[in-house]
Amino acid sequence: MTSSSLPEAGERTRLTRAAVVDQALALADKSGLEALTIRKLATELGVTPMALYWHFHGKDELLDGLTERLWAEVDLTVDRNAPWTEQIRGLFESLLKVLRAHPAAPELLRQAKKQADAALKPMELTLDILRTAGFSPEDASFAARSAFWTAITLVMSEPGIESLDDAERTELQRKKQVALASQHLANFPRLVECAQPMTACDNPEEHYRFGVDLFIGGLAAVAAARAGAAQS
């Protein structure tokens, strides 16, 4: 790297790694990961692209930095005296909160090319809660992985998430509801009966509430089944 290509000293001084990550995450949330480039990010920050290479050698390193940032936002504060199901619920809901706060987060975490160091603590805590609750190492591992993918799936499958605003969401719901309600009643009586709730996209909180309950209830059922099998 020649002296002429080095970032100005002033740029290096005022541009921190955290500031770069903040702006990159904001840009990815707004325009998507494909729109996140070093050149575009430099323009947003009002610096030369070389100023960013001082902190990240390329887009892959930048994406790794964003992944670290997202995992670091997960709240690990749990009451270890509470029932294990409530401890897992707290961690699960915290991960969901991070994923919902950042539109780019599900894709970022799903496509991560290497294990983020910041992910180790929530993973360790999750496994410890499950092992303490009596899960085997194998079942605890299955449950921890399932929690991660279930959270991502819940966010990416939020009803109406593909709509741009409330008006579009309402129109999308109306079209889908009409399509189901118009089916032949003799052939699809339950679809016609459930046309409204099957297409509802105006209450995302219920979508997440049911999803969390379903996941935690499933874990509890597995634990009970394992305990019953061990006693028989």
Buried (B, 14 or more C-beta within 10 A) or exposed (E): EEEEEBBEEEBBEEBEEEEBBBBBBBBBBEEEBEEBBBEBBBEBBEBBBBBBBBBBEEBEEBBBBBBBBBBBBBEEEBEEEEEBBEBBBBBBBBBBBBBBEBBBBBBBBEEBEEEBEBBEEBBEBBBEBBBEBEBEEEBBBBBBEBBBEBBBBBBEEBBBBEBEEEEEBBEBBEEBBEEBBEEEEEEBEEBBEBBEEBBBBEEBEEBBEEBBEEBBEEBBEBBEEBEEEEEE
